Structures are given as C-alpha cells and as structure tokens.
Amino acid sequence: MNTFFQMGGYAFYVWMAYGMIAALCALEIILTCGRYKKAKMAAKDHKGAVAARLTEKV
C-alpha cells in the first residue's frame, strides 16, 4: 500500500495534481452557485419591473 502512495517517486506531483483538480472543481461549483443566485435575482427584478410597467397608468 505504501508503494501505491509513493507512486515510484512521483507522489508529490501526482497528489498535488489531484489536489489542484479537487480545489478547482470545488471553486467552480462555488462560483457557479453564486452566478446562478445573482442571475435568478436579476431575472426576478426584471420580471417585477416589467409587471410594474404593464400596470402603470398612461
């Protein structure tokens, strides 16, 4: 099992690569959720603005 984790002397590079990929995937998920919430709020605000214009008296 120890040989597997040492990976023939390349363990540092291999595990750093796995770590970077995991961190970047997590960051992408966090940023995507934030953009989704922001877009959802913008759509809600836009819908409210359109409804207000439709009910406005001319």
Secondary structure as GFF3:
##gff-version 3
##sequence-region A 1 58
A	DSSP	alpha_helix	2	6	.	.	.	ID=ss1
A	DSSP	three_ten_helix	7	9	.	.	.	ID=ss2
A	DSSP	alpha_helix	11	55	.	.	.	ID=ss3
###
